[in-house]
Amino acid sequence: MQRVCFLLKVRADRLDAYRARHAAVWPEMLGALEATCWHNYSLFLREDGLLVGYLETEDFAAARAGMEATDVNARWQAQMAPFFESPAGTRPDEVMRPLTEVFHLP
């Protein structure tokens, strides 16, 4: 199982709305994540907007490609893009870069 951690930055003026969106993730989006093997997926948000994501999957490239192929992901990413500090015209899932794991205590 591959463990993946990544960082994103949520705009300070959108933190409450971001939290609200994730309190009610669309059932179709949850189903797509499960179907494309995103397991134990968590998001952690710091008060300054730093977002830490963590998930487990057999193959992160395949999991990302699977989500990329879904209509629900395209809709979700389009709606979520304004929440993030990222280059114009990019979706949040496009700027997600995994961190290098340097230690793990099983």
N, C-alpha and C positions, 0 to 999 in steps of 0.2 A: 504494500500500500504506500503510495506516495503522499507525503504531507506537504501542503502548499500554504505559504503565508505571503500576503501582499499588502501594500499600503496604498491608500488613495487619500485625497484631501477634499472634504466636504466644505462648501462655502459656509462661512460663519453665520451669514444671514439666513441660511436654509436648514440649520441643524434640527429645529423642532419639526419642520415639515418632513425632513429625511427620516427622523424617528417614527413619525406617524405613518409614512409609507411602509416602513418595515414592520409596523405593528399589524398591518393588514396586506401582506403580500398576496397577490392573486393566486388562487388555487391552481390555475393553469401554469403559472410560473413555477410554483413548487413542484408540480408534476413533471415539468420539463427538466428541472434540476435533478430530480430523482432518476428520471429515465436516462439522463446522460451521465450518470454516475458521480454526481457531486454529493459526497457523504460527509457527515459531521461538519457541515458548513456553518460557520459562525462569523458574525461581524461585530467588532468592538469599536465604539466611537468615543474619542476623547473630547473634552469640552472645547478645545481649539479647532476641532474639525478633523483631526487625524483619524483616519479609519483604518483599522487593521482587520484583514480578512483571513480566515483559516478554513481549509477544507482538506478532505482526504479523498483520494481517487486512485484507481489503478494506473491511469494514463492521463495526465493533465492536458496534454495537447489534444487528445481525443475528446476529453470532456468539454474543453473549450470549443472545439469544432462542432461537437454535437449541439451545444447551445447556440452557436452561430447559425446553425441550419434551421432553427425554430423561429416561427413567426412571433411567438409570444416574447422571445428574447429581444427581437428587433423593436417591438412595441415598448417593452419595459425599459430598454436602454435609451430609447428616444425620450421617454418621459423622465428618466433619471439624469440625463446628461446635464441639465441646468443646475443640478445640485452640487456639481463637482468643479473644483479648480483644475482645469485641464485644457490643453490646446483646443482652440475653436474647431468644431467639426469632428471631434473625436468622441466616441462613446466611452463610458467608464470601463467597459470590459476590454477595450482596445489598449488602454494605458496601464492595465493591471500587469505588473511585472513581479514574478515570484522572487522572494528573498532567498538567499543562500542559507541553508541550515548549517550551523556550525556546532550545535550540540543538541543531543536528545537523550533524556533519561527515560528508558522504557519502563 
